[in-house]
């Protein structure tokens, strides 16, 4: 598994080092898009974490109720 990850990264490094300069720049619109992408990623991660926590809590409550019902029988 690890070698399958290292090889493409090494090949990309070699390829990137052989390329010529792009003479590119980042204007205000590009910076705005990058900031929006970062904010969107953070918001998505927060919502995903909340949903996962709620599902995990519901699962453990369900398991605990199931054990309590078995012990009283």
VOPAGU-2260 file (C-alpha; in pm, 1 decimal, decimal comma):
REM VOPAGU-2260
SITE   aa  ch    i         X         Y         Z
SITE  UNK   A    0       0,0       0,0       0,0
SITE  UNK   A    1     270,1     245,5      92,6
SITE  UNK   A    2     481,5     182,3    -217,6
SITE  UNK   A    3     177,3     236,3    -438,7
SITE  UNK   A    4     152,4     586,5    -290,3
SITE  UNK   A    5     521,0     675,1    -297,3
SITE  UNK   A    6     579,0     594,2    -664,5
SITE  UNK   A    7     323,5     839,6    -812,3
SITE  UNK   A    8     439,3    1110,8    -572,6
SITE  UNK   A    9     802,0    1057,3    -674,9
SITE  UNK   A   10     709,6    1060,0   -1043,9
SITE  UNK   A   11     510,9    1381,2    -997,4
SITE  UNK   A   12     810,1    1537,2    -821,1
SITE  UNK   A   13    1040,4    1449,0   -1108,6
SITE  UNK   A   14     789,5    1573,6   -1366,4
SITE  UNK   A   15     730,3    1899,9   -1177,4
SITE  UNK   A   16    1101,8    1967,6   -1144,5
SITE  UNK   A   17    1150,3    1933,1   -1522,2
SITE  UNK   A   18     877,7    2181,3   -1619,4
SITE  UNK   A   19     951,8    2537,2   -1721,5
SITE  UNK   A   20     827,4    2838,9   -1521,5
SITE  UNK   A   21     467,2    2938,1   -1591,7
SITE  UNK   A   22     505,9    3313,5   -1524,7
SITE  UNK   A   23     161,5    3306,5   -1364,5
SITE  UNK   A   24      14,2    3524,9   -1092,2
SITE  UNK   A   25    -281,9    3517,2    -856,0
SITE  UNK   A   26    -520,5    3807,6    -896,8
SITE  UNK   A   27    -792,1    3913,9    -652,2
SITE  UNK   A   28   -1058,0    3690,2    -805,0
SITE  UNK   A   29    -837,9    3382,1    -770,1
SITE  UNK   A   30    -766,2    3468,8    -407,2
SITE  UNK   A   31   -1138,2    3510,8    -345,4
SITE  UNK   A   32   -1212,2    3169,9    -494,1
SITE  UNK   A   33    -942,6    3010,0    -278,2
SITE  UNK   A   34   -1084,6    3175,0      35,3
SITE  UNK   A   35   -1436,6    3059,1     -54,5
SITE  UNK   A   36   -1311,0    2704,3    -107,4
SITE  UNK   A   37   -1140,5    2702,2     232,7
SITE  UNK   A   38   -1450,2    2840,2     407,4
SITE  UNK   A   39   -1668,9    2584,1     228,1
SITE  UNK   A   40   -1436,9    2299,2     326,8
SITE  UNK   A   41   -1439,9    2408,9     691,8
SITE  UNK   A   42   -1820,2    2442,5     693,8
SITE  UNK   A   43   -1857,2    2101,7     531,9
SITE  UNK   A   44   -1624,1    1942,8     787,3
SITE  UNK   A   45   -1816,9    2100,9    1077,0
SITE  UNK   A   46   -2152,6    1974,9     945,6
SITE  UNK   A   47   -2012,2    1629,2     873,8
SITE  UNK   A   48   -1868,3    1610,2    1224,8
SITE  UNK   A   49   -2201,2    1710,8    1382,3
SITE  UNK   A   50   -2393,5    1455,3    1175,6
SITE  UNK   A   51   -2143,9    1180,2    1254,4
SITE  UNK   A   52   -2153,7    1262,9    1625,8
SITE  UNK   A   53   -2534,6    1248,9    1625,4
SITE  UNK   A   54   -2537,0     912,7    1447,4
SITE  UNK   A   55   -2272,2     770,7    1682,1
SITE  UNK   A   56   -2464,3     895,4    1987,9
SITE  UNK   A   57   -2789,2     742,0    1858,1
SITE  UNK   A   58   -2611,3     412,3    1792,3
SITE  UNK   A   59   -2465,8     392,0    2142,5
SITE  UNK   A   60   -2800,0     486,3    2299,5
SITE  UNK   A   61   -2967,4     213,2    2095,4
SITE  UNK   A   62   -2703,4     -40,2    2203,8
SITE  UNK   A   63   -2734,0      64,4    2569,5
SITE  UNK   A   64   -3115,1      32,4    2560,3
SITE  UNK   A   65   -3083,5    -308,4    2400,1
SITE  UNK   A   66   -2851,6    -429,9    2676,4
SITE  UNK   A   67   -3078,6    -290,6    2946,3
SITE  UNK   A   68   -3375,8    -477,4    2799,9
SITE  UNK   A   69   -3178,9    -804,3    2792,3
SITE  UNK   A   70   -3060,1    -770,2    3154,3
SITE  UNK   A   71   -3410,9    -718,6    3294,0
SITE  UNK   A   72   -3555,3   -1028,6    3125,3
